[in-house]
Structures are given as C-alpha cells and as structure tokens.
Amino acid sequence: MIELLVDGAPVSAPAGQSIAAALLAAGRRTLRAGPAGAPRGVYCGIGVCQECRVHVDGRGVVRACVTPVAAGMRVTTGLS
C-alpha cells in the first residue's frame, strides 16, 4: 500500500490503482461541482468523459480514472 494526499488528507491505495479507484475505495464519490453546483464524480471510468478531473502535484488537470496513484502524490479536487 502507498499513501497519497487528497485535499490534504491521507489516502492509502495499492500501487498501480487509479486515482479514481483509490478515491472511491476511500468513500470519496464527489470530486468537483458542475457549473450549476451539482456534484460531479467518476462517470465512465475509461477516460472518455472528463468528469473525474483532478489536479495532481500542482502540474495541472488529469483524469483520475486513467491516472495511477504514486507514493506521495498530492491530489486536489474541485471541492477543496
């Protein structure tokens, strides 16, 4: 198991698991709010829809469903 930080809180996940899977396993279903304020999270799970966008290590936006976790990774959702 490795540890990453999500909005400043530690989350444990197996190496190689996607960020989205790690967040879902940790009970995080909502990743951001849509334009009208509706909750958004993982939708397609295969990298097509862009609903699971998160910021990683201050480098920019990635799709959480196709990005593997890494030890020490800092993930920021649109909810922080």
TIGU-944011 format. One record per residue: residue in three letters; chain; x, y, z of N, C-alpha, C, O in turn. Coordinates in pm, 1 decimal, always signed. Example, Ala and Ser with C-alpha at 12.3 -4.5 7.8 and 13.67 -1.06 7.14 Angstrom:
2
<type Ala&mol A&nu +1319.0&nv -569.0&nw +780.0&cau +1230.0&cav -450.0&caw +780.0&cu +1320.0&cv -330.0&cw +780.0&ou +1423.6&ov -331.9&ow +846.5>
<type Ser&mol A&nu +1285.0&nv -225.0&nw +708.0&cau +1367.0&cav -106.0&caw +714.0&cu +1290.0&cv +3.0&cw +787.0&ou +1340.9&ov +113.8&ow +803.9>
# end
This chain:
80
<type Met&mol A&nu +84.9&nv -118.9&nw +0.0&cau +0.0&cav +0.0&caw +0.0&cu +88.8&cv +124.3&cw +0.0&ou +194.8&ov +127.2&ow +62.5>
<type Ile&mol A&nu +43.8&nv +224.2&nw -70.0&cau +113.4&cav +352.4&caw -70.0&cu +18.4&cv +459.0&cw -17.8&ou -101.9&ov +435.4&ow -6.2>
<type Glu&mol A&nu +71.5&nv +574.6&nw +13.3&cau -11.7&cav +683.3&caw +64.1&cu -0.3&cv +804.8&cw -26.7&ou +108.8&ov +842.1&ow -69.9>
<type Leu&mol A&nu -113.8&nv +864.9&nw -54.4&cau -118.6&cav +990.4&caw -127.0&cu -202.2&cv +1087.6&cw -45.7&ou -274.8&ov +1046.7&ow +44.8>
<type Leu&mol A&nu -192.4&nv +1214.5&nw -77.2&cau -271.8&cav +1316.0&caw -8.1&cu -381.2&cv +1364.8&cw -101.4&ou -354.4&ov +1402.1&ow -215.6>
<type Val&mol A&nu -503.7&nv +1364.5&nw -52.7&cau -617.5&cav +1413.3&caw -129.5&cu -678.1&cv +1528.6&cw -52.6&ou -733.1&ov +1509.7&ow +55.9>
<type Asp&mol A&nu -668.2&nv +1646.4&nw -107.9&cau -714.9&cav +1767.6&caw -39.8&cu -656.0&cv +1777.2&cw +100.6&ou -721.3&ov +1823.8&ow +194.0>
<type Gly&mol A&nu -530.6&nv +1731.9&nw +113.6&cau -458.7&cav +1740.0&caw +240.3&cu -478.4&cv +1622.6&cw +333.9&ou -411.2&ov +1614.3&ow +436.7>
<type Ala&mol A&nu -569.7&nv +1530.7&nw +300.9&cau -596.5&cav +1414.4&caw +385.7&cu -530.1&cv +1289.9&cw +327.6&ou -533.8&ov +1269.7&ow +206.2>
<type Pro&mol A&nu -469.7&nv +1206.5&nw +411.6&cau -404.2&cav +1085.8&caw +360.0&cu -504.5&cv +981.4&cw +311.0&ou -609.1&ov +959.7&ow +372.1>
<type Val&mol A&nu -469.9&nv +917.5&nw +199.5&cau -548.8&cav +808.2&caw +143.8&cu -451.3&cv +697.1&cw +108.5&ou -348.9&ov +722.8&ow +45.2>
<type Ser&mol A&nu -481.3&nv +574.5&nw +148.2&cau -397.4&cav +458.9&caw +115.5&cu -456.0&cv +386.4&cw -4.2&ou -577.8&ov +377.1&ow -19.4>
<type Ala&mol A&nu -367.3&nv +334.9&nw -89.7&cau -411.3&cav +262.3&caw -208.6&cu -301.5&cv +166.5&cw -252.8&ou -183.7&ov +190.5&ow -226.6>
<type Pro&mol A&nu -339.3&nv +58.7&nw -319.3&cau -238.2&cav -30.5&caw -375.2&cu -165.3&cv +39.3&cw -490.4&ou -227.0&ov +114.0&ow -566.4>
<type Ala&mol A&nu -37.4&nv +15.9&nw -503.4&cau +39.6&cav +73.1&caw -614.4&cu -23.0&cv +29.8&cw -746.4&ou -62.7&ov -85.7&ow -762.0>
<type Gly&mol A&nu -31.8&nv +121.8&nw -840.1&cau -86.9&cav +92.7&caw -971.7&cu -236.2&cv +114.6&cw -984.1&ou -288.4&ov +117.6&ow -1095.5>
<type Gln&mol A&nu -306.5&nv +130.0&nw -872.5&cau -450.1&cav +155.6&caw -877.6&cu -473.1&cv +296.3&cw -931.4&ou -388.9&ov +384.0&ow -912.0>
<type Ser&mol A&nu -584.7&nv +319.3&nw -997.9&cau -613.4&cav +454.0&caw -1047.2&cu -650.5&cv +545.6&cw -930.8&ou -695.2&ov +500.0&ow -825.5>
<type Ile&mol A&nu -631.1&nv +674.6&nw -952.0&cau -671.0&cav +772.3&caw -850.2&cu -820.1&cv +758.2&cw -822.3&ou -862.4&ov +761.7&ow -706.7>
<type Ala&mol A&nu -899.9&nv +742.4&nw -927.6&cau -1044.9&cav +731.5&caw -910.5&cu -1081.4&cv +611.5&cw -823.9&ou -1165.7&ov +623.2&ow -735.0>
<type Ala&mol A&nu -1019.3&nv +496.4&nw -848.5&cau -1048.5&cav +376.5&caw -768.9&cu -1008.6&cv +397.3&cw -623.6&ou -1080.3&ov +355.6&ow -532.7>
<type Ala&mol A&nu -894.7&nv +461.4&nw -601.6&cau -849.7&cav +489.1&caw -464.7&cu -947.3&cv +581.7&cw -393.0&ou -977.4&ov +561.1&ow -275.4>
<type Leu&mol A&nu -996.6&nv +683.1&nw -462.9&cau -1090.9&cav +776.8&caw -402.6&cu -1224.2&cv +709.1&cw -373.7&ou -1283.3&ov +730.4&ow -267.8>
<type Leu&mol A&nu -1271.7&nv +627.8&nw -467.1&cau -1397.3&cav +556.3&caw -444.0&cu -1384.5&cv +460.7&cw -326.2&ou -1476.2&ov +450.6&ow -244.6>
<type Ala&mol A&nu -1271.6&nv +390.0&nw -316.1&cau -1249.3&cav +297.5&caw -204.5&cu -1243.7&cv +371.7&cw -70.9&ou -1277.5&ov +315.6&ow +33.4>
<type Ala&mol A&nu -1201.1&nv +497.7&nw -74.9&cau -1193.0&cav +578.6&caw +46.7&cu -1325.4&cv +650.0&cw +76.3&ou -1334.1&ov +727.6&ow +171.5>
<type Gly&mol A&nu -1427.6&nv +624.0&nw -4.7&cau -1558.6&cav +684.4&caw +18.9&cu -1577.9&cv +821.7&cw -43.1&ou -1676.5&ov +889.4&ow -14.0>
<type Arg&mol A&nu -1485.3&nv +863.4&nw -127.9&cau -1496.1&cav +994.2&caw -194.4&cu -1568.4&cv +977.2&cw -326.6&ou -1508.6&ov +931.2&ow -423.9>
<type Arg&mol A&nu -1693.3&nv +1012.5&nw -332.1&cau -1773.4&cav +997.4&caw -454.0&cu -1777.7&cv +1126.8&cw -536.1&ou -1784.0&ov +1122.0&ow -659.0>
<type Thr&mol A&nu -1774.5&nv +1241.0&nw -469.3&cau -1781.9&cav +1369.8&caw -537.6&cu -1642.3&cv +1429.5&cw -549.4&ou -1569.2&ov +1438.6&ow -450.8>
<type Leu&mol A&nu -1605.5&nv +1470.4&nw -671.9&cau -1472.7&cav +1525.0&caw -696.2&cu -1474.1&cv +1673.5&cw -727.8&ou -1372.5&ov +1741.4&ow -712.5>
<type Arg&mol A&nu -1586.5&nv +1723.6&nw -771.1&cau -1597.3&cav +1865.7&caw -803.9&cu -1745.0&cv +1899.5&cw -818.3&ou -1830.6&ov +1811.4&ow -810.8>
<type Ala&mol A&nu -1774.2&nv +2027.0&nw -839.0&cau -1911.4&cav +2070.9&caw -863.6&cu -1922.3&cv +2116.5&cw -1008.7&ou -1830.1&ov +2178.3&ow -1062.0>
<type Gly&mol A&nu -2033.1&nv +2086.4&nw -1071.4&cau -2058.6&cav +2129.5&caw -1208.3&cu -2095.2&cv +2277.2&cw -1211.5&ou -2103.1&ov +2341.1&ow -1106.6>
<type Pro&mol A&nu -2117.3&nv +2331.5&nw -1329.1&cau -2148.8&cav +2473.6&caw -1343.7&cu -2269.1&cv +2520.4&cw -1261.5&ou -2271.8&ov +2633.9&ow -1214.0>
<type Ala&mol A&nu -2367.4&nv +2433.5&nw -1245.2&cau -2486.6&cav +2469.8&caw -1168.9&cu -2475.3&cv +2427.1&cw -1022.9&ou -2571.2&ov +2440.2&ow -946.8>
<type Gly&mol A&nu -2358.7&nv +2376.0&nw -983.3&cau -2337.8&cav +2335.4&caw -845.7&cu -2366.1&cv +2189.3&cw -817.6&ou -2348.1&ov +2143.8&ow -704.7>
<type Ala&mol A&nu -2410.3&nv +2114.5&nw -918.4&cau -2438.8&cav +1971.9&caw -899.5&cu -2308.6&cv +1894.9&cw -878.4&ou -2206.7&ov +1928.3&ow -938.8>
<type Pro&mol A&nu -2310.9&nv +1792.4&nw -793.6&cau -2188.8&cav +1714.6&caw -769.1&cu -2146.1&cv +1636.0&cw -892.6&ou -2230.0&ov +1583.6&ow -965.9>
<type Arg&mol A&nu -2015.7&nv +1628.2&nw -914.8&cau -1958.0&cav +1552.6&caw -1025.8&cu -1856.9&cv +1454.9&cw -969.9&ou -1789.7&ov +1484.6&ow -871.2>
<type Gly&mol A&nu -1845.6&nv +1340.1&nw -1031.2&cau -1751.0&cav +1238.9&caw -987.5&cu -1713.5&cv +1149.1&cw -1102.9&ou -1712.4&ov +1192.7&ow -1218.0>
<type Val&mol A&nu -1682.9&nv +1024.6&nw -1073.6&cau -1645.8&cav +928.7&caw -1176.9&cu -1771.6&cv +889.8&cw -1252.8&ou -1872.9&ov +854.5&ow -1192.3>
<type Tyr&mol A&nu -1765.3&nv +896.1&nw -1384.9&cau -1882.2&cav +861.3&caw -1465.6&cu -1852.4&cv +741.4&cw -1555.3&ou -1909.3&ov +633.9&ow -1536.0>
<type Cys&mol A&nu -1763.8&nv +759.0&nw -1653.1&cau -1739.6&cav +649.5&caw -1747.4&cu -1633.9&cv +551.7&cw -1698.0&ou -1643.3&ov +432.0&ow -1725.5>
<type Gly&mol A&nu -1534.1&nv +600.1&nw -1626.1&cau -1429.0&cav +513.6&caw -1574.3&cu -1326.5&cv +466.8&cw -1676.0&ou -1241.5&ov +383.8&ow -1643.5>
<type Ile&mol A&nu -1332.4&nv +518.5&nw -1799.8&cau -1237.4&cav +476.3&caw -1902.9&cu -1165.8&cv +593.4&cw -1970.7&ou -1101.7&ov +575.3&ow -2074.3>
<type Gly&mol A&nu -1176.5&nv +712.4&nw -1913.0&cau -1102.1&cav +826.6&caw -1964.4&cu -1165.0&cv +902.6&cw -2078.4&ou -1097.0&ov +980.5&ow -2145.2>
<type Val&mol A&nu -1292.3&nv +882.3&nw -2102.4&cau -1358.4&cav +947.7&caw -2215.0&cu -1432.4&cv +1075.2&cw -2174.2&ou -1428.8&ov +1173.8&ow -2247.9>
<type Cys&mol A&nu -1498.7&nv +1075.6&nw -2060.2&cau -1596.5&cav +1181.3&caw -2030.5&cu -1541.6&cv +1305.7&cw -1961.4&ou -1608.3&ov +1409.1&ow -1964.6>
<type Gln&mol A&nu -1426.6&nv +1301.8&nw -1900.7&cau -1367.4&cav +1417.7&caw -1832.4&cu -1435.0&cv +1456.5&cw -1700.9&ou -1401.3&ov +1561.0&ow -1645.2>
<type Glu&mol A&nu -1528.3&nv +1377.4&nw -1649.2&cau -1597.3&cav +1412.2&caw -1524.7&cu -1509.4&cv +1396.9&cw -1401.3&ou -1536.9&ov +1459.3&ow -1298.8>
<type Cys&mol A&nu -1405.5&nv +1316.5&nw -1408.4&cau -1323.9&cav +1286.4&caw -1290.3&cu -1195.5&cv +1369.7&cw -1285.0&ou -1095.8&ov +1325.8&ow -1227.7>
<type Arg&mol A&nu -1197.0&nv +1485.7&nw -1342.5&cau -1076.1&cav +1569.9&caw -1345.7&cu -1033.9&cv +1612.7&cw -1205.4&ou -1115.4&ov +1656.5&ow -1124.2>
<type Val&mol A&nu -904.2&nv +1598.6&nw -1179.7&cau -843.6&cav +1642.9&caw -1054.1&cu -707.7&cv +1705.7&cw -1087.1&ou -652.5&ov +1682.9&ow -1194.7>
<type His&mol A&nu -655.5&nv +1783.8&nw -994.5&cau -521.2&cav +1840.7&caw -1008.5&cu -423.6&cv +1749.3&cw -935.9&ou -452.9&ov +1702.2&ow -826.0>
<type Val&mol A&nu -307.9&nv +1723.9&nw -996.2&cau -208.2&cav +1635.4&caw -935.2&cu -74.5&cv +1706.7&cw -924.5&ou -20.6&ov +1755.2&ow -1024.0>
<type Asp&mol A&nu -22.1&nv +1712.4&nw -804.2&cau +110.9&cav +1767.6&caw -775.9&cu +132.4&cv +1907.4&cw -833.7&ou +244.8&ov +1944.2&ow -867.8>
<type Gly&mol A&nu +26.0&nv +1984.1&nw -844.4&cau +36.6&cav +2120.2&caw -893.1&cu +73.0&cv +2130.6&cw -1040.4&ou +100.1&ov +2240.4&ow -1089.0>
<type Arg&mol A&nu +74.4&nv +2018.7&nw -1112.9&cau +113.7&cav +2018.5&caw -1254.0&cu -1.4&cv +2043.6&cw -1348.6&ou +21.1&ov +2075.1&ow -1465.4>
<type Gly&mol A&nu -121.5&nv +2030.9&nw -1302.6&cau -235.6&cav +2050.9&caw -1390.6&cu -341.3&cv +1944.3&cw -1370.0&ou -338.5&ov +1868.4&ow -1273.2>
<type Val&mol A&nu -433.5&nv +1940.8&nw -1462.9&cau -550.5&cav +1855.3&caw -1453.0&cu -524.8&cv +1722.2&cw -1522.6&ou -469.7&ov +1717.4&ow -1632.6>
<type Val&mol A&nu -565.9&nv +1614.0&nw -1455.9&cau -560.5&cav +1480.4&caw -1514.6&cu -695.9&cv +1413.3&cw -1493.1&ou -775.1&ov +1456.4&ow -1409.4>
<type Arg&mol A&nu -721.0&nv +1308.7&nw -1568.7&cau -841.2&cav +1227.7&caw -1548.0&cu -806.6&cv +1121.7&cw -1444.4&ou -717.8&ov +1039.2&ow -1465.7>
<type Ala&mol A&nu -877.0&nv +1124.7&nw -1333.1&cau -847.1&cav +1035.2&caw -1220.9&cu -866.5&cv +888.2&cw -1255.5&ou -800.8&ov +802.0&ow -1197.3>
<type Cys&mol A&nu -955.2&nv +858.7&nw -1348.7&cau -984.7&cav +718.3&caw -1378.9&cu -874.9&cv +649.1&cw -1457.7&ou -870.4&ov +526.1&ow -1460.5>
<type Val&mol A&nu -786.5&nv +723.8&nw -1521.5&cau -679.6&cav +662.1&caw -1601.9&cu -540.3&cv +699.4&cw -1552.9&ou -441.2&ov +668.6&ow -1619.1>
<type Thr&mol A&nu -531.6&nv +765.5&nw -1437.7&cau -402.4&cav +805.9&caw -1382.4&cu -370.9&cv +720.1&cw -1260.6&ou -445.8&ov +722.0&ow -1162.9>
<type Pro&mol A&nu -260.7&nv +644.5&nw -1264.9&cau -226.2&cav +560.2&caw -1149.9&cu -174.9&cv +642.4&cw -1032.2&ou -114.1&ov +747.9&ow -1050.2>
<type Val&mol A&nu -200.1&nv +592.9&nw -912.9&cau -150.8&cav +658.8&caw -792.1&cu +0.3&cv +639.8&cw -782.4&ou +56.6&ov +547.0&ow -840.4>
<type Ala&mol A&nu +64.2&nv +728.8&nw -708.6&cau +207.2&cav +718.2&caw -680.5&cu +229.1&cv +764.0&cw -536.8&ou +155.8&ov +848.5&ow -485.3>
<type Ala&mol A&nu +329.6&nv +707.8&nw -473.8&cau +359.0&cav +743.0&caw -335.3&cu +387.3&cv +892.0&cw -324.5&ou +465.9&ov +947.4&ow -401.4>
<type Gly&mol A&nu +322.3&nv +956.0&nw -228.1&cau +343.9&cav +1098.0&caw -203.6&cu +268.8&cv +1190.7&cw -297.3&ou +281.5&ov +1312.7&ow -285.9>
<type Met&mol A&nu +192.1&nv +1136.7&nw -388.1&cau +115.0&cav +1217.9&caw -483.9&cu +22.6&cv +1311.6&cw -407.5&ou -38.4&ov +1272.6&ow -307.9>
<type Arg&mol A&nu +12.7&nv +1435.4&nw -454.9&cau -79.0&cav +1533.8&caw -395.6&cu -191.3&cv +1561.2&cw -494.0&ou -169.8&ov +1619.4&ow -600.3>
<type Val&mol A&nu -310.8&nv +1518.6&nw -457.5&cau -429.7&cav +1533.0&caw -542.3&cu -518.0&cv +1640.7&cw -482.9&ou -544.3&ov +1642.3&ow -362.7>
<type Thr&mol A&nu -563.1&nv +1730.2&nw -567.9&cau -655.9&cav +1834.9&caw -525.1&cu -781.5&cv +1823.7&cw -609.8&ou -775.4&ov +1830.0&ow -732.6>
<type Thr&mol A&nu -895.2&nv +1807.0&nw -543.7&cau -1022.1&cav +1802.4&caw -614.5&cu -1075.9&cv +1944.5&cw -626.0&ou -1017.8&ov +2039.1&ow -572.7>
<type Gly&mol A&nu -1186.7&nv +1957.6&nw -695.7&cau -1250.1&cav +2088.0&caw -707.6&cu -1331.3&cv +2124.9&cw -586.1&ou -1401.8&ov +2225.8&ow -586.9>
<type Leu&mol A&nu -1322.7&nv +2044.7&nw -481.3&cau -1402.0&cav +2068.8&caw -359.8&cu -1320.5&cv +2133.0&cw -248.3&ou -1375.6&ov +2172.8&ow -145.7>
<type Ser&mol A&nu -1189.5&nv +2143.0&nw -268.1&cau -1105.6&cav +2194.3&caw -159.6&cu -1106.8&cv +2344.8&cw -152.0&ou -1040.9&ov +2402.8&ow -65.7>
# end
